[in-house]
């Protein structure tokens, strides 16, 4: 997980990217749909997963086990 420091700017950090994802979530969406629509913000899939992990740990999103979609908590 990238955190801001002297070398990594805030815009490149996981915190910023998680905030971008949180602002885009307004309805249930699958992980692949979300990645396809927002991949311009991420260097690779690992950055995207880090941002999702942070949102999950903060309790901002949850995964619906029945349909595999992310929902806003």
N, C-alpha and C positions, 0 to 999 in steps of 0.2 A: 504494500500500500504506500503510495507516494504522499508524503506530507510536505507542506511548504517549509522551506529552509533557505539558506543563503544561495543554494544552487537551483532548487526547484521553485518556480514561481507559483503563486496562488492559482493562476489559471491552469497550470499543469498538474495541480494536486488532486488527490482523490476527493477532497472536500468540495472543491469547486464542481467537479464532474458529477458528484452525487447531488449537489444542489440543482444542477441543470436537469438531471433526470427527475428529481422531485417536482420541479416546476412543470414538467411535461406530462406528468401522470395526473389524469383527471377521471379515467375510467379503467375498468379491468382490461388488461392487454397481455398478450403472450410475450415471453422473453425474446423470442426471435423477432416479432413485430417491433418491439421497442428498440432492439439493437439495430435493425434495418433502418428505422426512422431517425435514430440518433447517433449512428456510427461516426458521423463527421466530427463529433466531440472527442472521440477516443482514438488512441494510437493503435490499440489492438483489443482483442476480446478479453484479455486479462484485466485491462483498465476498466472495461465495462463491468466485469464481474466484481472487481474491487468496489466500484461505486454502488452496485446492487447490494453487496455484503454490508457496506456501511449503512445504507438505508434500512436494511433488515435489522441490523443490530440496534439502530436507534429507534426501532419500532415504527418506522414511517411506512413500511410496506409489509405485506405478507403474501405468501403463495397459497393459492387455492389448490389444494391437492386433487380435487375432483376434475377440474378442467385445465390445470397447469398454467393458470394466468396469475399475473401479479395484480394485487389489489391494494389500494391505498388504505392504510390502517386507520 
